[in-house]
Amino acid sequence: MKRTSTSIDKPRGGRSAVRRAFFASLTGTALEWYDFAIYSAAAALVFGDLFFPSGDATTGTLLAFSTYAVGYVSRPLGGFVFGRLGDVIGRKKVLIATLVLIGAATLLIGLLPTYATIGVTAPIVLVLLRFAQGVGVGGEWGGAVLLSSEFGDPRKRGFYASAAQIGPPAGNLLANGVLAALGVLLTEDQFLSWGWRVAFLLSGVLVGFGLWIRAKLEETPVFKAMEAEQTRPEAPIKEVFATHPRALAAAILSRVAPDVLYALFTVFVLTYATGELGMSRGSALAAVLIGSSLQVALIPLAGALSDRINRRLVYGVSAAAAGIWPFLFFPMIGGGSWPLLVVGVVVALALHSLMYGPQAAFIAEQFTPRLRYTGSSLAYTLAGVIGGAVAPLLFTALLDAYDSWIPLALYVAVTAAVTVTGLLLGRDGTDDEDTPVTTEHAEPAKSAIGSRATTTAG
């Protein structure tokens, strides 16, 4: 495939369009992850008492985390439905729909009466709303990745695709910041009574801002080319499973360790620090807040690094280090030192950033452009079920059963080995896979869009 320097030296769609797409991908995903993270923190801190009352604190926490898991289990439905639509009707329309869905669900959680008011109906409705959140997030990620990467320079795919990856720590930062502020301003009784609702109700304002940004965007150049050349897939889900089985397996396995590590150091660490180490809720939240703030800068840097160094190498070395870190972290914080807790969380989330920054580009590169939304969404959501969904539950159950941190660390080490296996199964992307579809010096778009439609990752 012939390619001139022009085809890679300027962004597709113009620099202003690239900046808008990058910002829309980042802000929209951050807003959705604010919604998701506010629930995660509330599940660890208050939902056990408010929606799952029990004489046993561990049982209440497990039940609260089980609704956390529902948000992951429901993601494949979002991946199947919205992933398919993203390859058929376009990236932009789907991304607006997912933002509305998750924002509405979060707003309703903030208005939901507790168990003390309406009994068993409260946890049932909470689970349903959490399910809706998961469906929205499941359809969001793949489109957000493509929104920025399909506008940007293919040589910098790692950096541009990382826009969507900044969303989770940015959303987590915002969510924990709001909760920390409420914890300072309100008494314990006020926070449990109504204060936690404020964080959920803020979602309505934030989602409106996100919709305003996304409504101004155009469709990506790659999807426009697919429309013009009539190469959009008719049955993308079936086609992914039939023609990209190895790519799908590689993408799924590559996500497991980052999900589990993130669950440990942003969700379960709140329970561990308060329950096992006797720290205050505010201290635990502050540690996560500091780590998440650094991730906002580290993730795009990691994505850019993977553009200069082999992407799988950066990802794999970081996964191996992540598998080792818990064995150092738990003994380090055993004395209940808050500064050491901060150091431990910061190092863990830095390792997560070095995996998460290159991750979006790595997963997108496993699939041909015409199947990218479907393939990426399926990989992202199916990996969430075996990774992030069960992680807080397993961490809680293992700690309760063995009263030791060692099983927790072993669990993380196993997931690191799983991720390295996925990276070995995957393939390295090339700069020219979809570049010609938007450059005036290139060959016809169809040759680029359909060139890997029937291949698997090799």
VODO-366415 format. One record per residue (C-alpha): residue number from 0; chain; x, y, z. Coordinates in steps of 0.05 Angstrom, whole numbers, plus 5000, padded with zeros to 4 digits. Example, Ala and Ser with C-alpha at 12.3 -4.5 7.8 and 13.67 -1.06 7.14 Angstrom:
+-----+----+------+-------+------+
!   i ! ch ! east ! north !   up !
+-----+----+------+-------+------+
!   0 !  A ! 5246 !  4910 ! 5156 !
!   1 !  A ! 5273 !  4979 ! 5143 !
+-----+----+------+-------+------+
REM end
This chain:
+-----+----+------+-------+------+
!   i ! ch ! east ! north !   up !
+-----+----+------+-------+------+
!   0 !  A ! 5000 !  5000 ! 5000 !
!   1 !  A ! 5032 !  5064 ! 4977 !
!   2 !  A ! 5032 !  5122 ! 5025 !
!   3 !  A ! 5061 !  5192 ! 5021 !
!   4 !  A ! 5089 !  5232 ! 5079 !
!   5 !  A ! 5028 !  5277 ! 5076 !
!   6 !  A ! 4984 !  5218 ! 5096 !
!   7 !  A ! 5017 !  5213 ! 5164 !
!   8 !  A ! 5043 !  5282 ! 5177 !
!   9 !  A ! 4977 !  5317 ! 5187 !
!  10 !  A ! 4918 !  5294 ! 5228 !
!  11 !  A ! 4857 !  5268 ! 5192 !
!  12 !  A ! 4800 !  5318 ! 5191 !
!  13 !  A ! 4843 !  5378 ! 5209 !
!  14 !  A ! 4878 !  5397 ! 5274 !
!  15 !  A ! 4819 !  5434 ! 5303 !
!  16 !  A ! 4775 !  5372 ! 5292 !
!  17 !  A ! 4828 !  5329 ! 5326 !
!  18 !  A ! 4830 !  5374 ! 5386 !
!  19 !  A ! 4754 !  5375 ! 5392 !
!  20 !  A ! 4751 !  5299 ! 5385 !
!  21 !  A ! 4805 !  5289 ! 5437 !
!  22 !  A ! 4770 !  5336 ! 5486 !
!  23 !  A ! 4702 !  5305 ! 5473 !
!  24 !  A ! 4729 !  5235 ! 5483 !
!  25 !  A ! 4764 !  5255 ! 5548 !
!  26 !  A ! 4708 !  5296 ! 5578 !
!  27 !  A ! 4651 !  5250 ! 5559 !
!  28 !  A ! 4686 !  5188 ! 5586 !
!  29 !  A ! 4706 !  5226 ! 5649 !
!  30 !  A ! 4634 !  5246 ! 5661 !
!  31 !  A ! 4610 !  5174 ! 5652 !
!  32 !  A ! 4665 !  5149 ! 5697 !
!  33 !  A ! 4648 !  5202 ! 5749 !
!  34 !  A ! 4579 !  5169 ! 5751 !
!  35 !  A ! 4609 !  5099 ! 5755 !
!  36 !  A ! 4662 !  5119 ! 5807 !
!  37 !  A ! 4614 !  5155 ! 5852 !
!  38 !  A ! 4575 !  5090 ! 5857 !
!  39 !  A ! 4639 !  5050 ! 5870 !
!  40 !  A ! 4659 !  5095 ! 5928 !
!  41 !  A ! 4589 !  5096 ! 5956 !
!  42 !  A ! 4585 !  5020 ! 5953 !
!  43 !  A ! 4649 !  5016 ! 5994 !
!  44 !  A ! 4628 !  5069 ! 6044 !
!  45 !  A ! 4553 !  5076 ! 6054 !
!  46 !  A ! 4510 !  5030 ! 6011 !
!  47 !  A ! 4520 !  4969 ! 6057 !
!  48 !  A ! 4483 !  5006 ! 6113 !
!  49 !  A ! 4432 !  5043 ! 6071 !
!  50 !  A ! 4408 !  4990 ! 6022 !
!  51 !  A ! 4432 !  4924 ! 6050 !
!  52 !  A ! 4425 !  4928 ! 6126 !
!  53 !  A ! 4454 !  4869 ! 6163 !
!  54 !  A ! 4481 !  4853 ! 6231 !
!  55 !  A ! 4546 !  4830 ! 6198 !
!  56 !  A ! 4588 !  4886 ! 6168 !
!  57 !  A ! 4623 !  4839 ! 6120 !
!  58 !  A ! 4557 !  4814 ! 6092 !
!  59 !  A ! 4533 !  4885 ! 6081 !
!  60 !  A ! 4597 !  4902 ! 6044 !
!  61 !  A ! 4593 !  4840 ! 6001 !
!  62 !  A ! 4522 !  4856 ! 5982 !
!  63 !  A ! 4541 !  4928 ! 5965 !
!  64 !  A ! 4599 !  4904 ! 5923 !
!  65 !  A ! 4553 !  4854 ! 5888 !
!  66 !  A ! 4514 !  4912 ! 5859 !
!  67 !  A ! 4582 !  4942 ! 5840 !
!  68 !  A ! 4594 !  4878 ! 5801 !
!  69 !  A ! 4527 !  4884 ! 5765 !
!  70 !  A ! 4555 !  4946 ! 5731 !
!  71 !  A ! 4609 !  4903 ! 5701 !
!  72 !  A ! 4565 !  4842 ! 5685 !
!  73 !  A ! 4517 !  4887 ! 5646 !
!  74 !  A ! 4573 !  4917 ! 5604 !
!  75 !  A ! 4573 !  4861 ! 5552 !
!  76 !  A ! 4501 !  4878 ! 5535 !
!  77 !  A ! 4524 !  4950 ! 5522 !
!  78 !  A ! 4582 !  4924 ! 5482 !
!  79 !  A ! 4538 !  4879 ! 5440 !
!  80 !  A ! 4483 !  4931 ! 5428 !
!  81 !  A ! 4522 !  4996 ! 5422 !
!  82 !  A ! 4585 !  4964 ! 5393 !
!  83 !  A ! 4545 !  4937 ! 5335 !
!  84 !  A ! 4509 !  5004 ! 5325 !
!  85 !  A ! 4575 !  5041 ! 5326 !
!  86 !  A ! 4600 !  5003 ! 5265 !
!  87 !  A ! 4532 !  5008 ! 5230 !
!  88 !  A ! 4503 !  5077 ! 5244 !
!  89 !  A ! 4565 !  5115 ! 5268 !
!  90 !  A ! 4608 !  5132 ! 5328 !
!  91 !  A ! 4576 !  5200 ! 5346 !
!  92 !  A ! 4503 !  5178 ! 5352 !
!  93 !  A ! 4521 !  5120 ! 5397 !
!  94 !  A ! 4565 !  5162 ! 5442 !
!  95 !  A ! 4508 !  5211 ! 5454 !
!  96 !  A ! 4461 !  5154 ! 5471 !
!  97 !  A ! 4509 !  5122 ! 5521 !
!  98 !  A ! 4520 !  5188 ! 5557 !
!  99 !  A ! 4445 !  5200 ! 5565 !
! 100 !  A ! 4435 !  5129 ! 5591 !
! 101 !  A ! 4487 !  5130 ! 5645 !
! 102 !  A ! 4472 !  5201 ! 5666 !
! 103 !  A ! 4398 !  5187 ! 5676 !
! 104 !  A ! 4413 !  5123 ! 5716 !
! 105 !  A ! 4460 !  5160 ! 5762 !
! 106 !  A ! 4412 !  5218 ! 5773 !
! 107 !  A ! 4357 !  5168 ! 5793 !
! 108 !  A ! 4404 !  5134 ! 5842 !
! 109 !  A ! 4412 !  5201 ! 5876 !
! 110 !  A ! 4336 !  5205 ! 5884 !
! 111 !  A ! 4325 !  5133 ! 5906 !
! 112 !  A ! 4294 !  5121 ! 5975 !
! 113 !  A ! 4333 !  5074 ! 6020 !
! 114 !  A ! 4315 !  5007 ! 6051 !
! 115 !  A ! 4289 !  5041 ! 6113 !
! 116 !  A ! 4237 !  5078 ! 6071 !
! 117 !  A ! 4213 !  5029 ! 6019 !
! 118 !  A ! 4242 !  4962 ! 6042 !
! 119 !  A ! 4267 !  4910 ! 5993 !
! 120 !  A ! 4245 !  4952 ! 5933 !
! 121 !  A ! 4304 !  4999 ! 5946 !
! 122 !  A ! 4360 !  4948 ! 5933 !
! 123 !  A ! 4322 !  4919 ! 5874 !
! 124 !  A ! 4316 !  4987 ! 5840 !
! 125 !  A ! 4388 !  5003 ! 5858 !
! 126 !  A ! 4411 !  4940 ! 5823 !
! 127 !  A ! 4370 !  4957 ! 5761 !
! 128 !  A ! 4399 !  5027 ! 5757 !
! 129 !  A ! 4469 !  5000 ! 5767 !
! 130 !  A ! 4454 !  4952 ! 5710 !
! 131 !  A ! 4435 !  5011 ! 5665 !
! 132 !  A ! 4500 !  5046 ! 5684 !
! 133 !  A ! 4540 !  4985 ! 5662 !
! 134 !  A ! 4504 !  4981 ! 5596 !
! 135 !  A ! 4521 !  5054 ! 5582 !
! 136 !  A ! 4594 !  5046 ! 5601 !
! 137 !  A ! 4598 !  4982 ! 5559 !
! 138 !  A ! 4577 !  5020 ! 5497 !
! 139 !  A ! 4618 !  5082 ! 5513 !
! 140 !  A ! 4690 !  5060 ! 5515 !
! 141 !  A ! 4699 !  5032 ! 5445 !
! 142 !  A ! 4668 !  5094 ! 5413 !
! 143 !  A ! 4707 !  5143 ! 5456 !
! 144 !  A ! 4772 !  5108 ! 5435 !
! 145 !  A ! 4755 !  5112 ! 5362 !
! 146 !  A ! 4729 !  5183 ! 5366 !
! 147 !  A ! 4798 !  5210 ! 5382 !
! 148 !  A ! 4842 !  5159 ! 5348 !
! 149 !  A ! 4806 !  5160 ! 5281 !
! 150 !  A ! 4817 !  5235 ! 5275 !
! 151 !  A ! 4889 !  5235 ! 5298 !
! 152 !  A ! 4956 !  5219 ! 5266 !
! 153 !  A ! 4962 !  5142 ! 5262 !
! 154 !  A ! 5035 !  5146 ! 5284 !
! 155 !  A ! 5010 !  5175 ! 5350 !
! 156 !  A ! 4952 !  5127 ! 5359 !
! 157 !  A ! 4975 !  5110 ! 5429 !
! 158 !  A ! 4971 !  5182 ! 5451 !
! 159 !  A ! 4905 !  5199 ! 5416 !
! 160 !  A ! 4870 !  5136 ! 5438 !
! 161 !  A ! 4891 !  5150 ! 5510 !
! 162 !  A ! 4840 !  5207 ! 5513 !
! 163 !  A ! 4787 !  5156 ! 5531 !
! 164 !  A ! 4834 !  5124 ! 5582 !
! 165 !  A ! 4842 !  5190 ! 5619 !
! 166 !  A ! 4768 !  5188 ! 5633 !
! 167 !  A ! 4767 !  5136 ! 5689 !
! 168 !  A ! 4820 !  5169 ! 5734 !
! 169 !  A ! 4793 !  5238 ! 5718 !
! 170 !  A ! 4723 !  5215 ! 5735 !
! 171 !  A ! 4749 !  5179 ! 5796 !
! 172 !  A ! 4787 !  5241 ! 5816 !
! 173 !  A ! 4724 !  5284 ! 5810 !
! 174 !  A ! 4681 !  5232 ! 5846 !
! 175 !  A ! 4728 !  5223 ! 5904 !
! 176 !  A ! 4740 !  5297 ! 5908 !
! 177 !  A ! 4666 !  5310 ! 5915 !
! 178 !  A ! 4659 !  5256 ! 5968 !
! 179 !  A ! 4720 !  5282 ! 6005 !
! 180 !  A ! 4692 !  5353 ! 6005 !
! 181 !  A ! 4624 !  5328 ! 6030 !
! 182 !  A ! 4660 !  5288 ! 6084 !
! 183 !  A ! 4694 !  5352 ! 6108 !
! 184 !  A ! 4633 !  5396 ! 6104 !
! 185 !  A ! 4582 !  5348 ! 6134 !
! 186 !  A ! 4577 !  5307 ! 6196 !
! 187 !  A ! 4575 !  5231 ! 6193 !
! 188 !  A ! 4500 !  5231 ! 6204 !
! 189 !  A ! 4488 !  5284 ! 6151 !
! 190 !  A ! 4530 !  5247 ! 6100 !
! 191 !  A ! 4493 !  5182 ! 6112 !
! 192 !  A ! 4426 !  5216 ! 6112 !
! 193 !  A ! 4429 !  5259 ! 6050 !
! 194 !  A ! 4500 !  5282 ! 6035 !
! 195 !  A ! 4518 !  5223 ! 5990 !
! 196 !  A ! 4460 !  5240 ! 5945 !
! 197 !  A ! 4490 !  5308 ! 5926 !
! 198 !  A ! 4547 !  5273 ! 5889 !
! 199 !  A ! 4497 !  5233 ! 5847 !
! 200 !  A ! 4452 !  5292 ! 5832 !
! 201 !  A ! 4511 !  5332 ! 5806 !
! 202 !  A ! 4512 !  5282 ! 5748 !
! 203 !  A ! 4453 !  5317 ! 5715 !
! 204 !  A ! 4493 !  5382 ! 5706 !
! 205 !  A ! 4556 !  5346 ! 5683 !
! 206 !  A ! 4520 !  5303 ! 5632 !
! 207 !  A ! 4487 !  5364 ! 5602 !
! 208 !  A ! 4556 !  5394 ! 5592 !
! 209 !  A ! 4581 !  5329 ! 5559 !
! 210 !  A ! 4522 !  5326 ! 5512 !
! 211 !  A ! 4534 !  5398 ! 5490 !
! 212 !  A ! 4606 !  5381 ! 5471 !
! 213 !  A ! 4589 !  5317 ! 5434 !
! 214 !  A ! 4531 !  5347 ! 5396 !
! 215 !  A ! 4580 !  5395 ! 5362 !
! 216 !  A ! 4624 !  5339 ! 5334 !
! 217 !  A ! 4625 !  5310 ! 5265 !
! 218 !  A ! 4629 !  5236 ! 5249 !
! 219 !  A ! 4699 !  5207 ! 5246 !
! 220 !  A ! 4735 !  5208 ! 5178 !
! 221 !  A ! 4743 !  5132 ! 5180 !
! 222 !  A ! 4668 !  5120 ! 5188 !
! 223 !  A ! 4652 !  5172 ! 5135 !
! 224 !  A ! 4697 !  5133 ! 5087 !
! 225 !  A ! 4662 !  5068 ! 5105 !
! 226 !  A ! 4595 !  5101 ! 5089 !
! 227 !  A ! 4620 !  5129 ! 5023 !
! 228 !  A ! 4650 !  5062 ! 5001 !
! 229 !  A ! 4591 !  5022 ! 5029 !
! 230 !  A ! 4637 !  4977 ! 5070 !
! 231 !  A ! 4599 !  4980 ! 5135 !
! 232 !  A ! 4588 !  4910 ! 5163 !
! 233 !  A ! 4518 !  4881 ! 5164 !
! 234 !  A ! 4530 !  4832 ! 5221 !
! 235 !  A ! 4592 !  4858 ! 5258 !
! 236 !  A ! 4585 !  4815 ! 5320 !
! 237 !  A ! 4581 !  4751 ! 5279 !
! 238 !  A ! 4639 !  4775 ! 5236 !
! 239 !  A ! 4684 !  4790 ! 5296 !
! 240 !  A ! 4674 !  4721 ! 5325 !
! 241 !  A ! 4684 !  4687 ! 5258 !
! 242 !  A ! 4744 !  4726 ! 5231 !
! 243 !  A ! 4779 !  4754 ! 5292 !
! 244 !  A ! 4778 !  4701 ! 5347 !
! 245 !  A ! 4851 !  4708 ! 5365 !
! 246 !  A ! 4847 !  4783 ! 5364 !
! 247 !  A ! 4787 !  4781 ! 5410 !
! 248 !  A ! 4821 !  4733 ! 5459 !
! 249 !  A ! 4884 !  4776 ! 5460 !
! 250 !  A ! 4845 !  4840 ! 5473 !
! 251 !  A ! 4803 !  4808 ! 5528 !
! 252 !  A ! 4862 !  4777 ! 5566 !
! 253 !  A ! 4903 !  4841 ! 5561 !
! 254 !  A ! 4851 !  4879 ! 5602 !
! 255 !  A ! 4845 !  4832 ! 5662 !
! 256 !  A ! 4904 !  4856 ! 5704 !
! 257 !  A ! 4891 !  4931 ! 5695 !
! 258 !  A ! 4819 !  4921 ! 5716 !
! 259 !  A ! 4837 !  4881 ! 5778 !
! 260 !  A ! 4893 !  4927 ! 5799 !
! 261 !  A ! 4848 !  4988 ! 5791 !
! 262 !  A ! 4793 !  4955 ! 5832 !
! 263 !  A ! 4843 !  4940 ! 5888 !
! 264 !  A ! 4874 !  5009 ! 5892 !
! 265 !  A ! 4813 !  5053 ! 5880 !
! 266 !  A ! 4755 !  5013 ! 5910 !
! 267 !  A ! 4777 !  4957 ! 5957 !
! 268 !  A ! 4833 !  4999 ! 5987 !
! 269 !  A ! 4779 !  5043 ! 6018 !
! 270 !  A ! 4749 !  4984 ! 6055 !
! 271 !  A ! 4818 !  4957 ! 6074 !
! 272 !  A ! 4844 !  5023 ! 6100 !
! 273 !  A ! 4783 !  5038 ! 6142 !
! 274 !  A ! 4766 !  4968 ! 6165 !
! 275 !  A ! 4835 !  4935 ! 6174 !
! 276 !  A ! 4880 !  4995 ! 6187 !
! 277 !  A ! 4832 !  5039 ! 6226 !
! 278 !  A ! 4840 !  5100 ! 6182 !
! 279 !  A ! 4785 !  5151 ! 6171 !
! 280 !  A ! 4743 !  5152 ! 6108 !
! 281 !  A ! 4773 !  5220 ! 6090 !
! 282 !  A ! 4844 !  5195 ! 6095 !
! 283 !  A ! 4831 !  5135 ! 6051 !
! 284 !  A ! 4795 !  5177 ! 5999 !
! 285 !  A ! 4852 !  5228 ! 5999 !
! 286 !  A ! 4903 !  5173 ! 5982 !
! 287 !  A ! 4861 !  5151 ! 5922 !
! 288 !  A ! 4851 !  5224 ! 5903 !
! 289 !  A ! 4926 !  5237 ! 5900 !
! 290 !  A ! 4940 !  5174 ! 5859 !
! 291 !  A ! 4883 !  5189 ! 5810 !
! 292 !  A ! 4907 !  5261 ! 5800 !
! 293 !  A ! 4975 !  5236 ! 5778 !
! 294 !  A ! 4943 !  5187 ! 5730 !
! 295 !  A ! 4911 !  5243 ! 5691 !
! 296 !  A ! 4981 !  5263 ! 5667 !
! 297 !  A ! 5014 !  5194 ! 5667 !
! 298 !  A ! 4963 !  5159 ! 5622 !
! 299 !  A ! 4973 !  5203 ! 5560 !
! 300 !  A ! 5048 !  5202 ! 5572 !
! 301 !  A ! 5046 !  5126 ! 5574 !
! 302 !  A ! 5005 !  5125 ! 5510 !
! 303 !  A ! 5056 !  5171 ! 5476 !
! 304 !  A ! 5113 !  5127 ! 5502 !
! 305 !  A ! 5081 !  5067 ! 5470 !
! 306 !  A ! 5083 !  5104 ! 5403 !
! 307 !  A ! 5159 !  5109 ! 5409 !
! 308 !  A ! 5173 !  5041 ! 5440 !
! 309 !  A ! 5138 !  4975 ! 5423 !
! 310 !  A ! 5068 !  4981 ! 5453 !
! 311 !  A ! 5065 !  4909 ! 5477 !
! 312 !  A ! 5133 !  4915 ! 5511 !
! 313 !  A ! 5112 !  4976 ! 5551 !
! 314 !  A ! 5047 !  4943 ! 5570 !
! 315 !  A ! 5078 !  4875 ! 5587 !
! 316 !  A ! 5135 !  4901 ! 5631 !
! 317 !  A ! 5084 !  4943 ! 5670 !
! 318 !  A ! 5038 !  4883 ! 5679 !
! 319 !  A ! 5095 !  4842 ! 5708 !
! 320 !  A ! 5112 !  4898 ! 5756 !
! 321 !  A ! 5039 !  4905 ! 5776 !
! 322 !  A ! 5038 !  4831 ! 5794 !
! 323 !  A ! 5095 !  4841 ! 5842 !
! 324 !  A ! 5075 !  4907 ! 5875 !
! 325 !  A ! 5020 !  4881 ! 5923 !
! 326 !  A ! 5072 !  4836 ! 5956 !
! 327 !  A ! 5108 !  4900 ! 5975 !
! 328 !  A ! 5048 !  4944 ! 5986 !
! 329 !  A ! 5011 !  4906 ! 6041 !
! 330 !  A ! 5071 !  4896 ! 6088 !
! 331 !  A ! 5089 !  4969 ! 6076 !
! 332 !  A ! 5022 !  4996 ! 6102 !
! 333 !  A ! 5013 !  4944 ! 6157 !
! 334 !  A ! 5031 !  4995 ! 6211 !
! 335 !  A ! 4974 !  5042 ! 6189 !
! 336 !  A ! 5019 !  5098 ! 6162 !
! 337 !  A ! 4980 !  5145 ! 6118 !
! 338 !  A ! 5041 !  5172 ! 6080 !
! 339 !  A ! 5060 !  5100 ! 6063 !
! 340 !  A ! 4989 !  5087 ! 6041 !
! 341 !  A ! 4994 !  5146 ! 5994 !
! 342 !  A ! 5061 !  5122 ! 5966 !
! 343 !  A ! 5032 !  5052 ! 5956 !
! 344 !  A ! 4970 !  5076 ! 5920 !
! 345 !  A ! 5011 !  5125 ! 5877 !
! 346 !  A ! 5060 !  5071 ! 5854 !
! 347 !  A ! 5003 !  5022 ! 5839 !
! 348 !  A ! 4964 !  5073 ! 5798 !
! 349 !  A ! 5028 !  5093 ! 5762 !
! 350 !  A ! 5037 !  5021 ! 5741 !
! 351 !  A ! 4964 !  5019 ! 5721 !
! 352 !  A ! 4975 !  5081 ! 5679 !
! 353 !  A ! 5033 !  5048 ! 5642 !
! 354 !  A ! 4985 !  4992 ! 5623 !
! 355 !  A ! 4923 !  5034 ! 5613 !
! 356 !  A ! 4955 !  5088 ! 5569 !
! 357 !  A ! 4975 !  5040 ! 5513 !
! 358 !  A ! 4914 !  4995 ! 5524 !
! 359 !  A ! 4864 !  5031 ! 5480 !
! 360 !  A ! 4909 !  5033 ! 5419 !
! 361 !  A ! 4931 !  4961 ! 5430 !
! 362 !  A ! 4859 !  4936 ! 5432 !
! 363 !  A ! 4836 !  4978 ! 5372 !
! 364 !  A ! 4895 !  4953 ! 5331 !
! 365 !  A ! 4873 !  4881 ! 5339 !
! 366 !  A ! 4813 !  4893 ! 5293 !
! 367 !  A ! 4802 !  4917 ! 5222 !
! 368 !  A ! 4774 !  4989 ! 5220 !
! 369 !  A ! 4705 !  4966 ! 5197 !
! 370 !  A ! 4698 !  4922 ! 5259 !
! 371 !  A ! 4735 !  4964 ! 5310 !
! 372 !  A ! 4676 !  4990 ! 5350 !
! 373 !  A ! 4645 !  4921 ! 5357 !
! 374 !  A ! 4710 !  4884 ! 5370 !
! 375 !  A ! 4738 !  4936 ! 5419 !
! 376 !  A ! 4672 !  4940 ! 5457 !
! 377 !  A ! 4665 !  4864 ! 5462 !
! 378 !  A ! 4736 !  4857 ! 5487 !
! 379 !  A ! 4728 !  4914 ! 5537 !
! 380 !  A ! 4662 !  4889 ! 5566 !
! 381 !  A ! 4676 !  4815 ! 5568 !
! 382 !  A ! 4743 !  4828 ! 5602 !
! 383 !  A ! 4706 !  4869 ! 5654 !
! 384 !  A ! 4664 !  4810 ! 5674 !
! 385 !  A ! 4724 !  4766 ! 5690 !
! 386 !  A ! 4767 !  4823 ! 5717 !
! 387 !  A ! 4737 !  4884 ! 5750 !
! 388 !  A ! 4668 !  4856 ! 5764 !
! 389 !  A ! 4689 !  4801 ! 5812 !
! 390 !  A ! 4753 !  4834 ! 5839 !
! 391 !  A ! 4723 !  4873 ! 5899 !
! 392 !  A ! 4680 !  4812 ! 5917 !
! 393 !  A ! 4740 !  4766 ! 5915 !
! 394 !  A ! 4784 !  4814 ! 5953 !
! 395 !  A ! 4731 !  4819 ! 6008 !
! 396 !  A ! 4717 !  4744 ! 6010 !
! 397 !  A ! 4791 !  4725 ! 6010 !
! 398 !  A ! 4808 !  4773 ! 6066 !
! 399 !  A ! 4749 !  4749 ! 6107 !
! 400 !  A ! 4766 !  4675 ! 6096 !
! 401 !  A ! 4841 !  4678 ! 6107 !
! 402 !  A ! 4850 !  4742 ! 6148 !
! 403 !  A ! 4913 !  4754 ! 6108 !
! 404 !  A ! 4935 !  4798 ! 6050 !
! 405 !  A ! 4975 !  4743 ! 6017 !
! 406 !  A ! 4916 !  4712 ! 5978 !
! 407 !  A ! 4899 !  4782 ! 5952 !
! 408 !  A ! 4970 !  4792 ! 5926 !
! 409 !  A ! 4971 !  4723 ! 5894 !
! 410 !  A ! 4905 !  4739 ! 5859 !
! 411 !  A ! 4935 !  4802 ! 5828 !
! 412 !  A ! 4998 !  4763 ! 5807 !
! 413 !  A ! 4955 !  4711 ! 5770 !
! 414 !  A ! 4917 !  4765 ! 5733 !
! 415 !  A ! 4984 !  4797 ! 5713 !
! 416 !  A ! 5004 !  4730 ! 5681 !
! 417 !  A ! 4937 !  4728 ! 5645 !
! 418 !  A ! 4949 !  4797 ! 5615 !
! 419 !  A ! 5020 !  4781 ! 5592 !
! 420 !  A ! 4991 !  4720 ! 5557 !
! 421 !  A ! 4941 !  4764 ! 5521 !
! 422 !  A ! 4996 !  4811 ! 5498 !
! 423 !  A ! 5036 !  4752 ! 5471 !
! 424 !  A ! 4975 !  4731 ! 5431 !
! 425 !  A ! 4964 !  4800 ! 5403 !
! 426 !  A ! 4994 !  4836 ! 5344 !
! 427 !  A ! 5030 !  4902 ! 5333 !
! 428 !  A ! 4991 !  4953 ! 5294 !
! 429 !  A ! 5017 !  4991 ! 5233 !
! 430 !  A ! 5010 !  5064 ! 5216 !
! 431 !  A ! 4978 !  5054 ! 5148 !
! 432 !  A ! 4919 !  5010 ! 5166 !
! 433 !  A ! 4867 !  5064 ! 5157 !
! 434 !  A ! 4907 !  5127 ! 5139 !
! 435 !  A ! 4891 !  5128 ! 5065 !
! 436 !  A ! 4817 !  5137 ! 5075 !
! 437 !  A ! 4824 !  5211 ! 5091 !
! 438 !  A ! 4885 !  5235 ! 5051 !
! 439 !  A ! 4885 !  5265 ! 4983 !
! 440 !  A ! 4948 !  5228 ! 4961 !
! 441 !  A ! 4924 !  5159 ! 4981 !
! 442 !  A ! 4896 !  5099 ! 4945 !
! 443 !  A ! 4820 !  5088 ! 4946 !
! 444 !  A ! 4791 !  5083 ! 5016 !
! 445 !  A ! 4762 !  5013 ! 5005 !
! 446 !  A ! 4830 !  4981 ! 5002 !
! 447 !  A ! 4847 !  5009 ! 5071 !
! 448 !  A ! 4780 !  4996 ! 5105 !
! 449 !  A ! 4771 !  4925 ! 5081 !
! 450 !  A ! 4843 !  4902 ! 5079 !
! 451 !  A ! 4840 !  4862 ! 5143 !
! 452 !  A ! 4766 !  4844 ! 5144 !
! 453 !  A ! 4779 !  4770 ! 5141 !
! 454 !  A ! 4844 !  4765 ! 5180 !
! 455 !  A ! 4857 !  4748 ! 5252 !
! 456 !  A ! 4910 !  4775 ! 5298 !
! 457 !  A ! 4976 !  4743 ! 5284 !
+-----+----+------+-------+------+
REM end
